[in-house]
């Protein structure tokens, strides 16, 4: 298969980047998209040119590392699929493909197709944990969880933190990511002790990272390779308002007690 690639090349976050054209004429339709990039890099090394930098790890659609936009869409044209799980049989001989890094104010370009997504890690670290009592491990069935809540929590926990929702959003919002991380713990009994502080701290960190606001475009759920629904943003907003109310009531109570 012969392809024409326009790949974003940028030496570092301070330098000016741009698309560079590459022609490949030996691409197997059975290869994955990242294997196609491997083939490109082999050719570049052979001619003495620096290979294209791109991030990857598991190549199984689990780790969320392959953060690149393909023809203007995060992870490419196929829904519910990460870039590493996209295969070249989805393209045809002679196609032209544009490949670039995720675009968002909070995602600085490190090099070529690699972006700094550590802002998402800091949101997770701000409140994405539960209290754990030391001692012997509790019986697995000691805490009864309703099946509908368990299923919903599992769906939210499917988020791999790739950042596609941010790249797809015209505002560069991380609301879907934050909502998924808040929800999957907030639905479970183990997550109740920090439920109020969790949503406040994670939303605060999200704002500090300079992500944009959510205006309900819905592009985030369309780009999400795990199909995370925007219904979780509704739950996040409800928990955020409730937590702010409880916090204000607590402060008023302390002031009155004094």
Secondary structure, DSSP 8 states (H G I E B T S, - for coil): --EEEEEEE-SSTTS--EEEEEEES---TTSBHHHHHHHHHHHHHHTT--------S-SSSSS----EEETTEET-SSTT--GGG-BGGGS-TT-EEEEEE--BTTBEEEETTEEE-HHHHHHHHHH-------SS---TTSS---HHHHHHHHHHHT-----HHHHHSTT-B-HHHHHHHHHHHHTSGGGSTTHHHHHHHHHHHHHHTT-B------HHHHH-TT---THHHHHHHHHHHHHHHHHHHHHHHHHHH-
